[in-house]
C-alpha cells in the first residue's frame, strides 16, 4: 500500500501531456491527453500511449514540438536511461524552446527496432521533367548501396 511519501512523489512528478498525431498520414488518429509521471522511461511512455491507442508500443515514435512555431523539433530516440522529464526539457536536445506539455506521435507500420536498422533513401522524382519534383522516401535494407540493387530502388520509387 502506498504511503505518504509515495503519494507526494506522485503529486510532484505527475504531468499532463497532450499527444497530437504527426502528419497527414496520421489524420485518422486523434489528439488526447494522459496524466503521466516525469520519471517514466521511453518504454513506459510507449506502453501507456499504446494502451490508450490500442496500438503496439513497439510501433510508436514520438517527436518534440517547437513551442515557438508549433512544428516538429526532434524525433525522440528510444533510450532506456532517459526519463520523460529529460525528453521534454531543452538540455536533452539543444537551446531551442520545446513545448513542455505536448508531443507528436506516430503509429508506424514497422517496429522502431526494424526501422532503425533500415537505411533511409531520399529521392527527388521528376515525373514531368525539371518542372515538377516529388520527394520520395524509401526505407530499405543495408544492401542498397550495392549497385546490383538499383533496380529494386527504381521499382520501389515507381510504385510510389
C-alpha positions in Angstrom: 0.0 0.0 0.0 1.4 3.4 -0.9 2.5 5.6 1.9 2.5 9.5 2.2 6.0 9.7 0.6 4.8 7.8 -2.5 1.7 10.0 -2.7 3.7 13.2 -2.6 6.2 11.8 -5.1 3.3 11.1 -7.4 1.9 14.7 -6.9 5.3 16.3 -7.6 6.2 14.2 -10.7 2.8 14.0 -12.4 2.5 15.8 -15.7 -0.4 16.0 -18.2 0.9 15.5 -21.8 -1.1 16.3 -24.9 -0.4 13.9 -27.7 -1.0 15.1 -31.3 -0.9 12.9 -34.4 2.1 13.8 -36.6 1.5 14.4 -40.3 -1.4 13.9 -42.7 -0.9 10.1 -42.7 -1.9 10.1 -39.0 -5.1 12.1 -39.6 -7.4 9.3 -38.6 -5.8 9.3 -35.1 -6.9 11.8 -32.5 -5.5 14.3 -30.0 -5.6 13.2 -26.4 -4.2 13.9 -23.0 -2.7 11.5 -20.5 -1.5 12.1 -16.9 2.0 10.6 -16.7 5.0 10.5 -14.4 8.1 12.6 -15.2 10.2 9.6 -14.1 8.8 7.3 -16.9 11.2 5.8 -19.4 10.5 5.7 -23.2 9.3 2.1 -22.9 6.8 3.0 -20.1 5.6 6.0 -22.1 5.0 4.0 -25.2 3.2 1.3 -23.2 0.8 3.9 -21.8 0.2 5.5 -25.2 -0.1 2.1 -26.8 -2.7 1.1 -24.3 -4.7 4.2 -25.0 -4.5 3.9 -28.8 -4.8 0.2 -28.8 -1.6 0.0 -30.8 1.6 -2.0 -30.2 4.0 0.1 -28.1 6.9 -1.0 -30.2 5.4 0.7 -33.2 5.1 4.2 -31.6 7.5 7.1 -32.3 7.4 10.5 -30.5 8.6 13.9 -31.7 9.1 17.0 -29.6 7.3 20.2 -30.6 8.9 23.6 -31.2 7.0 25.9 -28.8 7.6 29.0 -31.0 6.3 27.6 -34.3 4.2 24.6 -33.3 6.2 22.4 -35.8 8.3 19.4 -35.3 11.5 19.7 -33.3 13.4 16.4 -33.0 12.4 12.7 -33.0 12.9 11.2 -29.6 15.3 8.2 -29.7 14.4 5.1 -27.8 16.8 5.2 -24.8 16.1 3.2 -21.7 18.0 5.6 -19.5 16.2 8.8 -20.5 13.1 9.9 -18.5 10.1 11.8 -19.8 11.3 14.9 -17.9 14.6 14.8 -19.8 12.8 14.3 -23.1 10.7 17.4 -22.6 13.5 19.8 -21.4 15.8 21.9 -23.5 19.0 20.3 -22.2 18.3 17.0 -23.8 18.4 18.3 -27.3 19.5 21.9 -27.7 18.8 25.5 -26.7 15.6 25.9 -28.8 12.3 26.1 -26.9 10.5 22.7 -26.7 6.8 22.6 -25.7 6.9 21.1 -22.2 3.5 19.6 -22.2 2.9 18.1 -25.7 4.4 15.6 -28.1 3.7 14.5 -31.7 3.1 10.7 -32.1 3.2 8.3 -35.0 1.9 4.8 -35.3 4.4 3.1 -37.6 3.9 0.0 -39.8 7.2 -1.4 -38.6 8.7 -1.6 -35.1 11.2 1.1 -34.1 13.9 -1.6 -33.9 13.3 -2.6 -37.6 13.1 1.0 -38.7 16.4 1.9 -37.1 18.2 -1.0 -38.9 16.9 0.2 -42.3 18.5 2.8 -44.4 16.5 5.9 -45.4 16.9 6.9 -49.0 15.6 10.2 -50.2 14.9 10.6 -53.9 13.7 13.6 -55.9 11.5 12.1 -58.5 11.0 14.2 -61.6 7.8 12.9 -63.3 7.4 15.9 -65.7 11.0 16.8 -66.2 12.6 19.6 -64.2 9.3 21.5 -63.8 7.9 19.3 -61.1 9.7 17.3 -58.4 8.4 15.0 -55.7 10.3 13.8 -52.7 10.1 10.0 -52.3 11.4 8.5 -49.1 12.2 4.8 -49.2 13.3 2.6 -46.3 15.2 -0.5 -47.2 17.8 -3.0 -46.2 21.5 -2.4 -45.7 22.2 -3.9 -49.2 21.1 -0.8 -51.2 24.5 0.8 -51.6 25.5 -2.2 -53.7 24.9 -1.3 -57.5 23.1 -4.6 -58.2 20.1 -3.4 -56.0 19.5 -0.2 -58.0 16.7 -1.9 -59.9 14.9 -2.6 -56.7 15.2 1.1 -55.7 13.8 2.2 -59.1 10.8 -0.2 -58.9 10.1 1.0 -55.3 10.1 4.6 -56.4 7.9 3.9 -59.4 5.4 2.2 -57.2 5.0 5.3 -55.1 
